[in-house]
Amino acid sequence: MRNSNYADELIVGGNSDNQHLSVEALEQLNIEDYKSIVEATPRNTAPAIAFSAFAANAEDILLVTPADHLIKEDVSYQMAIAEAIDLAKGNAIVTFGVNPTKPETGYGYIEAEGNKVISFREKPDKQTAQEFVEKGDFYWNSGMFCFKAGIFLEELQKYAPEVFQKSLIAWEKNKEGALELTSSIEIPSISVDYAVMERSEKIKVVKANFEWSDMGSFEAVYDYLKEQGHPVDAYGNMQIGTTKYTAFAGLKTVSWCKQKMQISYLPRNHHRM
């Protein structure tokens, strides 16, 4: 796993409907030593990250990486992680901005000057995305973060107090990492971008020069598998997920199925890294 060199401990977060996918994947990797957080119902990324922060010590640095991202681990990745950890040690909440390779309309963008975040921009239309790419100071919002657990919780409490309080109530009722439904439903469903990232004054950005793709989009899955040599028919149709013979009759678009999970990493004793 790409972050094993940076993490002393692993926390796996998912909901009750997909947690088994995480377990199966980790078994295939022969990983048995990890903490599991099982949400009773999905409440978006802000509460999900809060649960990992509640499970950590305040000074622990969390490296939050969604598991459905495709990342080429090389020197650029190592440098970005090291820079993010250094900023997090100074109490910054760090997000990773990926150099855009095309005017992608499916991603949010970060406008940045050095490590300073100027603005967050929602998914743009094609023309605006092209302008972002041409300006050169806009980056794809990767959805990866690095921060001290305590700092994140302080900012969540400051800017989204109801999310913080109700997430804490749900967490305090957990049983071996499994949350119960009644208190979980009370948590507002909100993304970490809306709850904290677009509001906090502690936000810094690390420019990620490594190859990255959000495999949560069907287009990204298709493009990646095609590049890897996965077969397509004369119309570009791709079959995924079965070994049984499948025929496309008159179909000229793309069909697929996929599964995903979410994994967060928790490095402790970060001052020794």
Backbone as JSON, one array per atom type, in Angstrom:
{
  "sequence": "MRNSNYADELIVGGNSDNQHLSVEALEQLNIEDYKSIVEATPRNTAPAIAFSAFAANAEDILLVTPADHLIKEDVSYQMAIAEAIDLAKGNAIVTFGVNPTKPETGYGYIEAEGNKVISFREKPDKQTAQEFVEKGDFYWNSGMFCFKAGIFLEELQKYAPEVFQKSLIAWEKNKEGALELTSSIEIPSISVDYAVMERSEKIKVVKANFEWSDMGSFEAVYDYLKEQGHPVDAYGNMQIGTTKYTAFAGLKTVSWCKQKMQISYLPRNHHRM",
  "N": [[0.85, -1.19, 0.0], [0.5, 2.23, -0.8], [1.07, 4.19, 1.14], [2.32, 3.04, 3.29], [4.94, 3.45, 4.03], [4.9, 5.85, 5.33], [3.17, 5.75, 7.41], [2.4, 4.81, 10.73], [0.26, 3.57, 11.7], [-2.88, 2.23, 10.64], [-6.07, 3.32, 9.72], [-9.17, 2.28, 8.73], [-11.94, 3.4, 7.05], [-15.38, 3.11, 6.42], [-18.77, 2.45, 5.31], [-21.54, 0.49, 6.59], [-22.52, -0.88, 4.42], [-20.48, -1.2, 2.6], [-18.18, -1.98, 3.9], [-17.23, -4.58, 3.91], [-15.87, -4.79, 1.54], [-13.52, -3.41, 1.96], [-12.38, -5.06, 3.89], [-11.98, -7.44, 2.44], [-10.15, -6.53, 0.49], [-7.95, -5.81, 2.06], [-7.32, -8.26, 3.17], [-6.38, -9.58, 0.92], [-4.03, -8.22, 0.61], [-2.66, -9.11, 2.74], [-2.83, -7.72, 5.15], [-3.39, -7.27, 8.46], [-3.29, -5.78, 10.76], [-4.96, -3.19, 11.74], [-7.18, -0.43, 12.43], [-10.71, -0.33, 12.43], [-13.38, 1.6, 11.27], [-16.76, 1.73, 11.17], [-19.36, 3.12, 9.61], [-22.77, 3.64, 10.36], [-24.52, 4.73, 8.61], [-23.99, 6.54, 5.6], [-22.58, 9.78, 5.92], [-21.27, 11.66, 4.47], [-18.04, 13.28, 3.77], [-16.96, 14.97, 5.81], [-17.95, 14.2, 8.49], [-16.96, 11.55, 8.33], [-14.16, 11.81, 8.26], [-13.88, 13.11, 10.68], [-14.46, 11.05, 12.52], [-12.17, 9.43, 12.32], [-10.33, 11.25, 13.32], [-11.27, 11.55, 15.94], [-10.6, 9.05, 16.84], [-7.91, 9.17, 17.07], [-4.91, 10.52, 18.66], [-4.56, 13.93, 19.76], [-2.24, 15.19, 18.76], [-1.42, 13.55, 16.76], [-0.67, 13.08, 13.34], [-2.76, 13.0, 10.62], [-2.97, 11.4, 7.54], [-4.98, 11.6, 4.97], [-6.37, 9.66, 2.56], [-8.35, 8.91, -0.1], [-9.37, 5.68, -1.22], [-10.0, 5.05, -3.81], [-8.44, 6.36, -5.63], [-6.09, 6.67, -8.25], [-2.71, 6.6, -8.11], [0.55, 7.33, -9.07], [3.24, 6.21, -7.49], [6.13, 7.83, -6.83], [9.23, 9.7, -6.78], [8.2, 12.28, -6.78], [5.76, 11.98, -5.47], [6.62, 11.19, -2.93], [8.0, 13.49, -2.14], [5.89, 15.34, -2.02], [4.3, 14.32, 0.06], [6.12, 14.49, 2.21], [6.45, 17.29, 2.35], [3.85, 18.04, 3.01], [3.54, 16.88, 5.54], [5.44, 18.32, 7.02], [4.25, 20.88, 6.94], [1.88, 20.32, 8.29], [2.86, 19.77, 10.82], [3.27, 22.32, 11.7], [0.76, 23.1, 12.37], [-0.94, 23.49, 10.21], [-3.68, 22.88, 7.97], [-3.6, 20.74, 5.43], [-4.09, 20.52, 1.97], [-4.0, 18.75, -1.15], [-3.03, 19.82, -4.28], [-3.45, 18.99, -7.58], [-1.6, 19.12, -10.57], [-3.32, 20.17, -13.38], [-4.02, 18.29, -16.29], [-5.69, 18.56, -18.34], [-8.69, 20.34, -19.38], [-10.65, 19.54, -17.17], [-13.96, 18.94, -16.21], [-15.09, 17.57, -14.18], [-13.9, 17.76, -11.72], [-13.24, 19.65, -8.7], [-11.51, 22.8, -8.28], [-8.46, 24.32, -7.1], [-7.3, 27.46, -6.45], [-4.12, 28.79, -6.24], [-1.25, 30.28, -4.65], [1.93, 29.69, -4.34], [2.18, 27.97, -1.31], [-0.11, 29.03, -0.39], [-3.61, 29.14, -0.29], [-5.76, 30.59, -2.51], [-8.4, 30.5, -3.45], [-11.22, 28.26, -3.55], [-12.76, 26.5, -6.14], [-15.77, 25.39, -7.51], [-16.9, 22.54, -9.49], [-16.24, 23.36, -12.76], [-17.62, 24.73, -15.87], [-16.84, 23.74, -19.27], [-15.5, 25.81, -20.67], [-14.67, 27.53, -18.59], [-13.02, 25.77, -17.17], [-11.01, 25.41, -19.07], [-9.92, 27.98, -19.05], [-8.89, 28.0, -16.46], [-6.84, 26.1, -16.67], [-5.16, 27.35, -18.5], [-4.35, 29.63, -17.12], [-2.62, 28.67, -15.16], [-2.3, 28.75, -12.39], [-4.14, 27.24, -11.13], [-5.38, 24.26, -9.67], [-6.26, 20.8, -9.64], [-8.54, 19.72, -7.2], [-7.66, 17.32, -5.11], [-8.8, 15.87, -3.02], [-7.31, 14.75, -1.05], [-5.76, 14.94, 2.16], [-3.85, 16.36, 4.89], [-3.12, 16.65, 8.28], [-2.95, 17.62, 11.78], [-4.78, 15.68, 14.08], [-6.13, 16.95, 16.2], [-6.13, 19.66, 15.43], [-7.7, 19.62, 13.12], [-10.18, 18.89, 14.27], [-10.63, 21.08, 15.94], [-11.04, 23.11, 14.03], [-13.25, 22.07, 12.7], [-15.14, 22.15, 14.75], [-15.26, 24.88, 15.09], [-16.21, 25.93, 12.62], [-18.24, 24.28, 11.76], [-20.12, 23.57, 13.93], [-22.38, 21.99, 14.64], [-22.05, 19.67, 13.14], [-19.65, 18.76, 14.24], [-20.4, 18.34, 16.98], [-22.52, 16.47, 16.87], [-21.31, 14.41, 15.53], [-19.41, 13.71, 17.41], [-21.07, 12.8, 19.49], [-22.14, 10.53, 18.26], [-19.78, 9.09, 17.89], [-18.95, 8.58, 20.5], [-20.69, 6.63, 21.22], [-19.88, 4.42, 19.88], [-19.12, 0.99, 19.24], [-16.42, -0.84, 19.45], [-15.51, 0.5, 17.19], [-17.69, 0.44, 15.5], [-20.43, 2.3, 14.55], [-23.61, 3.42, 15.81], [-26.99, 3.5, 14.52], [-29.08, 5.39, 15.19], [-28.01, 7.78, 16.43], [-26.23, 8.43, 14.43], [-27.76, 9.16, 12.2], [-28.57, 11.68, 12.91], [-26.46, 13.34, 12.33], [-25.44, 16.04, 10.34], [-25.21, 15.75, 6.82], [-22.41, 16.43, 5.08], [-19.76, 17.66, 3.04], [-16.19, 17.59, 3.57], [-14.93, 19.68, 2.35], [-16.85, 21.78, 2.16], [-17.46, 22.03, 4.88], [-15.05, 22.61, 6.27], [-12.59, 23.08, 4.7], [-13.02, 25.15, 2.81], [-13.35, 27.29, 4.45], [-11.66, 27.56, 6.64], [-8.85, 29.32, 8.04], [-6.46, 28.15, 8.23], [-5.66, 26.69, 6.11], [-3.45, 25.19, 3.83], [-1.78, 24.52, 0.72], [-0.3, 21.84, -1.0], [1.49, 21.41, -3.87], [0.94, 18.89, -6.06], [2.89, 16.99, -8.0], [2.79, 14.47, -8.94], [1.5, 11.64, -10.84], [-1.98, 11.39, -11.05], [-5.3, 10.23, -10.61], [-8.78, 10.39, -10.21], [-10.38, 7.66, -9.48], [-12.99, 7.38, -8.96], [-14.68, 8.25, -10.88], [-16.46, 7.14, -13.75], [-15.38, 7.62, -16.27], [-12.65, 7.93, -15.73], [-11.97, 5.37, -14.82], [-12.42, 3.89, -17.14], [-10.61, 5.1, -18.98], [-8.17, 4.56, -17.74], [-8.08, 1.69, -17.63], [-8.19, 1.11, -20.34], [-5.78, 2.19, -21.2], [-4.13, 0.4, -19.94], [-4.42, -1.79, -21.49], [-6.83, -3.18, -21.44], [-9.37, -4.94, -23.1], [-11.46, -3.57, -25.68], [-14.44, -3.28, -27.71], [-15.23, -2.84, -31.25], [-16.65, -0.48, -31.16], [-15.73, 0.75, -28.96], [-16.76, -0.16, -26.57], [-16.55, -1.48, -23.28], [-16.1, -4.29, -21.25], [-16.44, -5.18, -17.92], [-15.91, -7.0, -14.97], [-16.93, -9.61, -15.17], [-16.44, -12.99, -16.21], [-17.93, -14.28, -17.97], [-19.27, -14.78, -21.23], [-20.17, -11.88, -22.95], [-22.3, -10.01, -24.98], [-22.63, -7.09, -26.94], [-25.28, -5.63, -28.39], [-25.68, -3.58, -30.95], [-24.87, -1.47, -29.37], [-23.32, 1.59, -28.75], [-22.05, 3.01, -26.85], [-20.36, 3.29, -23.66], [-20.15, 0.65, -21.33], [-20.02, -0.44, -17.95], [-19.06, -1.76, -14.72], [-18.31, -1.15, -11.29], [-16.52, -1.16, -8.13], [-15.91, 0.45, -5.01], [-13.93, 1.72, -2.26], [-12.99, 3.31, 0.84], [-10.12, 4.59, 2.33], [-8.21, 5.59, 5.12], [-5.15, 6.84, 6.42], [-3.17, 6.71, 9.35], [-0.52, 8.21, 10.67], [1.53, 7.83, 13.43], [3.72, 9.11, 16.05], [4.98, 11.03, 14.53], [7.06, 12.82, 14.61], [9.3, 11.4, 14.43], [9.6, 10.71, 11.85]],
  "CA": [[0.0, 0.0, 0.0], [1.42, 3.31, -1.13], [1.41, 5.05, 2.27], [2.84, 2.24, 4.4], [6.23, 4.0, 4.45], [4.7, 7.08, 6.08], [2.17, 5.56, 8.46], [2.65, 3.84, 11.8], [-1.01, 2.89, 12.0], [-3.87, 2.35, 9.57], [-7.49, 3.35, 10.06], [-9.99, 2.03, 7.55], [-13.29, 3.9, 7.25], [-16.37, 2.78, 5.41], [-20.08, 2.27, 5.93], [-21.94, -0.9, 6.79], [-22.83, -1.51, 3.15], [-19.3, -1.49, 1.78], [-17.02, -2.3, 4.72], [-16.7, -5.89, 3.55], [-14.94, -4.62, 0.42], [-12.24, -3.05, 2.57], [-11.84, -6.26, 4.54], [-11.5, -8.34, 1.39], [-8.96, -5.96, -0.13], [-6.85, -5.89, 3.01], [-6.94, -9.67, 3.27], [-5.57, -9.88, -0.27], [-2.72, -7.59, 0.82], [-2.11, -9.71, 3.96], [-2.78, -6.7, 6.2], [-4.29, -7.64, 9.55], [-3.17, -4.83, 11.86], [-5.56, -1.9, 11.42], [-8.42, -0.08, 13.11], [-11.83, -0.25, 11.51], [-14.51, 2.45, 11.63], [-17.89, 1.34, 10.34], [-20.48, 4.04, 9.74], [-24.08, 3.0, 10.24], [-25.12, 5.33, 7.41], [-23.06, 7.54, 5.07], [-22.88, 11.18, 6.22], [-20.33, 12.44, 3.68], [-16.64, 13.17, 4.17], [-16.6, 15.69, 7.03], [-18.08, 13.3, 9.63], [-16.11, 10.37, 8.18], [-12.82, 12.19, 8.68], [-13.95, 13.41, 12.11], [-14.38, 9.81, 13.28], [-10.76, 9.04, 12.39], [-9.67, 12.19, 14.21], [-11.67, 11.18, 17.3], [-9.93, 7.8, 17.19], [-6.48, 9.45, 17.19], [-4.48, 11.5, 19.64], [-4.65, 15.28, 19.18], [-1.0, 15.55, 18.07], [-1.18, 12.64, 15.64], [-0.9, 13.62, 12.01], [-3.54, 12.13, 9.75], [-2.86, 11.5, 6.09], [-6.28, 11.09, 4.5], [-6.27, 9.37, 1.12], [-9.4, 8.02, -0.61], [-8.79, 4.47, -1.77], [-10.32, 4.85, -5.22], [-7.59, 7.2, -6.45], [-4.94, 6.04, -8.88], [-1.55, 7.47, -7.91], [1.84, 6.74, -9.37], [4.15, 6.53, -6.39], [7.51, 8.06, -7.26], [9.89, 10.72, -5.96], [7.3, 13.43, -6.66], [4.79, 11.67, -4.42], [7.33, 11.21, -1.65], [8.28, 14.89, -1.8], [4.64, 16.0, -1.66], [3.91, 13.85, 1.39], [7.05, 15.06, 3.18], [6.12, 18.71, 2.49], [2.56, 18.15, 3.72], [3.76, 16.55, 6.96], [6.11, 19.47, 7.64], [3.26, 21.94, 7.13], [0.94, 19.87, 9.32], [3.53, 19.94, 12.12], [3.09, 23.72, 12.07], [-0.68, 23.29, 12.61], [-1.69, 23.77, 8.99], [-4.51, 21.84, 7.37], [-3.0, 20.69, 4.11], [-4.76, 19.84, 0.88], [-3.09, 18.49, -2.26], [-3.52, 20.3, -5.56], [-2.83, 18.25, -8.68], [-1.45, 19.86, -11.82], [-4.29, 19.7, -14.37], [-3.48, 17.91, -17.6], [-6.72, 18.87, -19.33], [-9.78, 21.13, -18.77], [-11.58, 18.57, -16.6], [-15.13, 19.55, -15.58], [-15.6, 16.7, -13.12], [-13.17, 18.01, -10.49], [-13.14, 20.99, -8.18], [-10.19, 23.38, -8.49], [-7.87, 25.16, -6.06], [-6.44, 28.55, -6.93], [-3.07, 28.86, -5.23], [-0.01, 31.03, -4.84], [2.81, 28.96, -3.42], [1.38, 27.11, -0.44], [-1.3, 29.77, 0.02], [-4.84, 28.91, -1.05], [-6.46, 31.84, -2.84], [-9.83, 30.21, -3.5], [-11.7, 26.98, -4.02], [-13.76, 26.65, -7.19], [-16.55, 24.17, -7.75], [-16.73, 21.95, -10.82], [-16.54, 24.41, -13.74], [-17.99, 24.31, -17.22], [-15.67, 23.46, -20.11], [-14.78, 27.05, -20.97], [-14.0, 27.99, -17.37], [-11.95, 24.83, -16.9], [-9.93, 25.73, -20.0], [-9.29, 29.2, -18.54], [-8.11, 27.62, -15.29], [-5.62, 25.42, -17.13], [-4.3, 28.32, -19.18], [-3.8, 30.57, -16.14], [-1.46, 28.02, -14.57], [-2.27, 28.78, -10.93], [-5.27, 26.45, -10.66], [-5.02, 22.85, -9.52], [-7.36, 19.92, -9.29], [-8.69, 19.41, -5.78], [-7.49, 15.86, -5.09], [-9.53, 15.2, -1.94], [-6.33, 14.22, -0.1], [-5.49, 15.93, 3.19], [-2.88, 16.03, 5.93], [-3.27, 17.59, 9.38], [-3.04, 17.06, 13.13], [-6.17, 15.33, 14.39], [-6.71, 17.97, 17.07], [-6.33, 20.89, 14.66], [-8.89, 19.43, 12.28], [-11.38, 18.9, 15.11], [-10.83, 22.46, 16.37], [-11.62, 23.86, 12.92], [-14.6, 21.55, 12.47], [-15.98, 22.69, 15.82], [-15.39, 26.32, 14.87], [-16.94, 26.29, 11.41], [-19.42, 23.42, 11.59], [-20.28, 23.05, 15.3], [-23.38, 20.93, 14.73], [-21.42, 18.46, 12.61], [-18.7, 18.3, 15.25], [-21.05, 17.86, 18.2], [-23.3, 15.26, 16.63], [-20.35, 13.35, 15.2], [-18.83, 13.29, 18.68], [-22.07, 12.0, 20.19], [-22.19, 9.22, 17.6], [-18.52, 8.38, 18.12], [-18.91, 8.14, 21.89], [-21.55, 5.45, 21.33], [-19.38, 3.35, 19.03], [-18.71, -0.27, 19.86], [-15.29, -1.38, 18.7], [-15.42, 1.2, 15.9], [-18.97, 0.39, 14.78], [-21.35, 3.34, 15.01], [-25.02, 2.99, 15.81], [-27.76, 4.21, 13.51], [-29.93, 6.5, 15.67], [-27.21, 9.0, 16.58], [-25.57, 8.74, 13.16], [-28.72, 9.84, 11.32], [-28.68, 13.07, 13.35], [-25.31, 14.1, 11.86], [-25.64, 16.65, 9.02], [-24.39, 15.19, 5.74], [-21.7, 17.55, 4.47], [-18.4, 17.33, 2.64], [-15.15, 18.27, 4.34], [-14.63, 20.94, 1.67], [-17.81, 22.79, 2.6], [-17.46, 22.19, 6.34], [-13.79, 23.13, 6.82], [-11.53, 23.5, 3.8], [-13.31, 26.42, 2.15], [-13.65, 28.3, 5.46], [-10.58, 27.69, 7.61], [-7.7, 30.17, 7.72], [-5.26, 27.33, 8.43], [-5.48, 25.84, 4.94], [-2.3, 25.31, 2.95], [-1.84, 23.57, -0.38], [0.92, 21.28, -1.55], [1.31, 21.13, -5.3], [1.25, 17.49, -6.29], [3.36, 16.8, -9.36], [2.72, 13.06, -9.29], [0.37, 11.26, -11.67], [-3.14, 11.17, -10.18], [-6.62, 10.18, -11.24], [-9.88, 10.03, -9.31], [-11.02, 6.5, -10.07], [-14.4, 7.4, -8.62], [-15.47, 8.58, -12.06], [-16.46, 6.06, -14.73], [-14.47, 7.97, -17.35], [-11.29, 7.66, -15.3], [-11.8, 3.92, -14.82], [-12.35, 3.46, -18.54], [-9.36, 5.56, -19.58], [-7.04, 3.84, -17.14], [-8.07, 0.3, -18.06], [-7.87, 1.08, -21.76], [-4.34, 2.41, -21.29], [-3.47, -0.82, -19.48], [-4.63, -2.85, -22.46], [-8.1, -3.88, -21.29], [-9.97, -4.96, -24.43], [-12.72, -2.91, -26.03], [-14.89, -3.73, -29.03], [-15.04, -1.89, -32.34], [-17.3, 0.78, -30.81], [-15.14, 1.27, -27.73], [-17.43, -0.7, -25.39], [-15.67, -2.22, -22.39], [-16.76, -5.22, -20.33], [-15.69, -5.31, -16.67], [-16.57, -7.6, -13.81], [-17.43, -10.96, -15.38], [-15.69, -13.81, -17.17], [-18.91, -14.87, -18.87], [-19.38, -14.11, -22.53], [-21.14, -10.79, -22.99], [-22.4, -9.42, -26.31], [-23.29, -5.8, -27.04], [-26.04, -5.6, -29.64], [-25.98, -2.23, -31.41], [-24.51, -0.49, -28.35], [-22.18, 2.39, -29.19], [-21.53, 3.77, -25.72], [-19.52, 2.49, -22.79], [-20.8, 0.03, -20.19], [-19.07, -0.93, -16.95], [-19.47, -1.81, -13.31], [-17.13, -1.01, -10.45], [-16.71, -1.08, -6.7], [-14.89, 1.29, -4.41], [-13.91, 1.83, -0.81], [-12.32, 4.51, 1.3], [-9.12, 4.23, 3.34], [-7.45, 6.69, 5.69], [-3.95, 6.4, 7.1], [-2.86, 7.46, 10.55], [0.85, 8.08, 11.14], [1.82, 8.3, 14.79], [5.14, 9.37, 16.28], [5.38, 11.65, 13.26], [8.29, 13.58, 14.77], [10.42, 10.51, 14.14], [9.62, 10.38, 10.42]],
  "C": [[0.88, 1.24, 0.0], [1.86, 4.13, 0.08], [2.01, 4.31, 3.45], [4.18, 2.78, 4.89], [6.09, 5.24, 5.32], [3.84, 6.88, 7.32], [2.62, 4.51, 9.47], [1.39, 3.06, 12.14], [-2.0, 3.18, 10.87], [-5.27, 2.35, 10.16], [-8.26, 3.2, 8.76], [-11.42, 2.48, 7.85], [-14.19, 3.52, 6.1], [-17.72, 2.64, 6.08], [-20.46, 0.79, 5.93], [-22.23, -1.63, 5.49], [-21.59, -1.9, 2.35], [-18.07, -1.89, 2.58], [-16.4, -3.65, 4.35], [-15.72, -5.8, 2.38], [-13.55, -4.26, 0.93], [-11.59, -4.28, 3.18], [-11.25, -7.22, 3.51], [-10.21, -7.83, 0.76], [-7.76, -6.07, 0.79], [-6.38, -7.32, 3.22], [-6.06, -10.07, 2.1], [-4.17, -9.32, -0.14], [-2.03, -8.13, 2.07], [-1.91, -8.68, 5.07], [-3.84, -7.03, 7.25], [-4.32, -6.61, 10.67], [-3.71, -3.47, 11.43], [-6.79, -1.69, 12.3], [-9.52, 0.06, 12.07], [-12.92, 0.66, 12.08], [-15.63, 2.16, 10.65], [-19.05, 2.29, 10.6], [-21.8, 3.31, 9.54], [-24.81, 3.49, 9.0], [-24.17, 6.4, 6.89], [-23.51, 8.96, 5.41], [-21.89, 12.12, 5.54], [-18.96, 12.52, 4.37], [-16.27, 13.9, 5.46], [-16.78, 14.82, 8.28], [-17.15, 12.08, 9.53], [-14.69, 10.66, 8.64], [-12.8, 12.5, 10.18], [-13.84, 12.14, 12.95], [-12.94, 9.33, 13.4], [-10.0, 9.97, 13.33], [-10.02, 11.92, 15.67], [-10.91, 9.94, 17.77], [-8.43, 7.99, 17.42], [-6.2, 10.33, 18.39], [-4.41, 12.87, 18.98], [-3.42, 15.64, 18.36], [-0.67, 14.61, 16.92], [-1.47, 13.34, 14.32], [-1.63, 12.59, 11.17], [-3.21, 12.43, 8.29], [-4.08, 10.81, 5.51], [-6.22, 10.9, 2.99], [-7.41, 8.44, 0.71], [-8.79, 6.85, -1.37], [-9.08, 4.28, -3.25], [-9.55, 5.8, -6.13], [-6.44, 6.37, -7.02], [-3.78, 7.02, -8.79], [-0.29, 6.7, -8.28], [2.82, 7.17, -8.3], [5.57, 6.63, -6.92], [8.11, 9.14, -6.37], [8.98, 11.93, -5.76], [6.27, 13.21, -5.56], [5.44, 11.75, -3.05], [7.61, 12.64, -1.2], [7.02, 15.62, -1.36], [4.19, 15.6, -0.26], [4.8, 14.46, 2.46], [6.75, 16.54, 3.42], [4.83, 18.89, 3.28], [2.74, 17.87, 5.21], [4.44, 17.7, 7.67], [5.13, 20.61, 7.9], [2.27, 21.58, 8.23], [1.56, 19.99, 10.71], [3.4, 21.37, 12.63], [1.62, 24.1, 12.2], [-1.47, 23.73, 11.38], [-2.58, 22.58, 8.64], [-4.16, 21.84, 5.89], [-3.9, 19.93, 3.14], [-3.76, 19.7, -0.27], [-3.74, 18.96, -3.56], [-2.75, 19.65, -6.7], [-2.76, 19.12, -9.93], [-2.43, 19.34, -12.86], [-3.64, 19.39, -15.71], [-4.47, 18.19, -18.72], [-7.81, 19.68, -18.64], [-10.89, 20.21, -18.26], [-12.71, 19.3, -15.88], [-15.67, 18.73, -14.42], [-14.93, 16.9, -11.78], [-13.37, 19.45, -10.02], [-11.71, 21.49, -8.37], [-9.77, 24.21, -7.28], [-7.02, 26.22, -6.74], [-5.39, 28.8, -5.86], [-1.93, 29.75, -5.67], [1.0, 30.48, -3.85], [1.99, 27.97, -2.63], [0.09, 27.77, 0.01], [-2.48, 29.47, -0.88], [-5.55, 30.25, -1.26], [-7.97, 31.61, -2.82], [-10.05, 28.76, -3.88], [-12.78, 27.24, -5.06], [-14.47, 25.33, -7.41], [-16.34, 23.68, -9.18], [-17.17, 22.95, -11.88], [-17.13, 23.85, -15.03], [-16.71, 24.22, -18.05], [-14.84, 24.72, -20.36], [-14.0, 27.54, -19.76], [-12.84, 27.08, -17.01], [-10.75, 25.09, -17.81], [-9.19, 26.98, -19.54], [-8.42, 28.89, -17.33], [-6.78, 27.0, -15.7], [-4.65, 26.41, -17.74], [-3.66, 29.3, -18.2], [-2.6, 29.98, -15.4], [-1.38, 28.05, -13.06], [-3.5, 28.11, -10.33], [-4.9, 24.97, -10.68], [-6.26, 22.03, -9.21], [-7.37, 19.67, -7.79], [-8.73, 17.89, -5.64], [-8.36, 15.15, -4.06], [-8.62, 14.49, -0.97], [-5.96, 15.32, 0.89], [-4.46, 15.42, 4.19], [-2.98, 17.09, 7.02], [-3.18, 16.86, 10.71], [-4.52, 16.8, 13.43], [-6.84, 16.43, 15.21], [-7.0, 19.27, 16.34], [-7.56, 20.76, 13.78], [-10.16, 19.52, 13.11], [-11.67, 20.31, 15.63], [-11.51, 23.28, 15.27], [-13.03, 23.38, 12.59], [-15.56, 22.1, 13.51], [-16.25, 24.17, 15.61], [-16.34, 26.64, 13.73], [-18.19, 25.44, 11.16], [-19.73, 22.76, 12.94], [-21.3, 21.93, 15.42], [-22.81, 19.6, 14.22], [-20.46, 17.88, 13.64], [-19.42, 17.64, 16.43], [-21.79, 16.55, 17.96], [-22.42, 14.09, 16.18], [-19.71, 12.81, 16.47], [-19.8, 12.42, 19.46], [-22.14, 10.6, 19.59], [-20.94, 8.41, 17.9], [-18.47, 7.82, 19.55], [-19.78, 6.91, 22.14], [-21.06, 4.28, 20.5], [-19.01, 2.12, 19.86], [-17.67, -0.92, 18.97], [-15.23, -0.8, 17.29], [-16.7, 1.21, 15.1], [-19.93, 1.42, 15.38], [-22.78, 2.84, 14.96], [-25.86, 3.98, 15.01], [-28.45, 5.47, 14.04], [-29.16, 7.81, 15.77], [-26.55, 9.4, 15.26], [-26.49, 9.51, 12.22], [-28.83, 11.32, 11.66], [-27.54, 13.94, 12.83], [-25.63, 14.73, 10.49], [-24.7, 16.02, 7.99], [-23.73, 16.34, 4.99], [-20.28, 17.13, 4.13], [-17.4, 18.11, 3.49], [-14.77, 19.59, 3.67], [-15.55, 22.05, 2.14], [-17.69, 23.07, 4.1], [-16.22, 22.92, 6.84], [-12.91, 23.78, 5.77], [-11.78, 24.87, 3.18], [-13.52, 27.57, 3.14], [-12.47, 28.56, 6.4], [-9.47, 28.61, 7.1], [-6.39, 29.42, 7.87], [-4.92, 26.5, 7.19], [-4.21, 26.2, 4.17], [-2.45, 24.26, 1.84], [-0.44, 23.1, -0.73], [0.65, 20.93, -3.0], [1.84, 19.73, -5.61], [1.63, 17.29, -7.76], [3.32, 15.35, -9.8], [1.49, 12.79, -10.16], [-0.79, 10.84, -10.77], [-4.4, 11.11, -11.02], [-7.63, 9.74, -10.2], [-10.64, 8.88, -9.95], [-12.48, 6.38, -9.67], [-15.28, 7.78, -9.8], [-15.37, 7.44, -13.07], [-15.47, 6.34, -15.87], [-13.03, 7.64, -16.98], [-11.0, 6.16, -15.28], [-11.6, 3.41, -16.24], [-11.0, 3.84, -19.16], [-8.17, 4.78, -19.05], [-6.96, 2.41, -17.65], [-7.72, 0.18, -19.54], [-6.38, 1.27, -21.98], [-3.55, 1.17, -20.88], [-3.69, -2.01, -20.41], [-5.9, -3.64, -22.3], [-8.85, -3.82, -22.61], [-11.27, -4.17, -24.53], [-13.14, -3.42, -27.41], [-14.72, -2.61, -30.06], [-15.65, -0.53, -32.04], [-16.73, 1.4, -29.54], [-15.8, 0.77, -26.47], [-16.47, -1.57, -24.59], [-16.48, -3.06, -21.42], [-15.88, -5.42, -19.11], [-16.53, -6.11, -15.67], [-17.13, -8.99, -14.02], [-16.56, -11.69, -16.38], [-16.64, -14.49, -18.16], [-18.96, -14.08, -20.18], [-20.5, -13.08, -22.49], [-21.13, -10.17, -24.38], [-23.14, -8.1, -26.24], [-23.98, -5.71, -28.4], [-26.4, -4.16, -29.99], [-25.6, -1.14, -30.43], [-23.25, 0.25, -28.78], [-21.68, 3.32, -28.08], [-20.79, 2.8, -24.81], [-20.32, 1.93, -21.63], [-19.74, -0.51, -19.24], [-19.75, -1.13, -15.62], [-18.2, -1.66, -12.5], [-17.52, -0.97, -8.99], [-15.64, -0.16, -6.15], [-14.99, 1.26, -2.89], [-13.14, 3.09, -0.45], [-11.37, 4.12, 2.42], [-8.44, 5.51, 3.82], [-6.25, 6.1, 6.43], [-3.66, 7.3, 8.28], [-1.41, 7.25, 10.92], [0.98, 8.62, 12.55], [3.33, 8.48, 14.94], [5.76, 10.09, 15.08], [6.68, 12.43, 13.38], [9.51, 12.71, 14.51], [10.56, 10.25, 12.65], [10.71, 11.15, 9.69]]
}
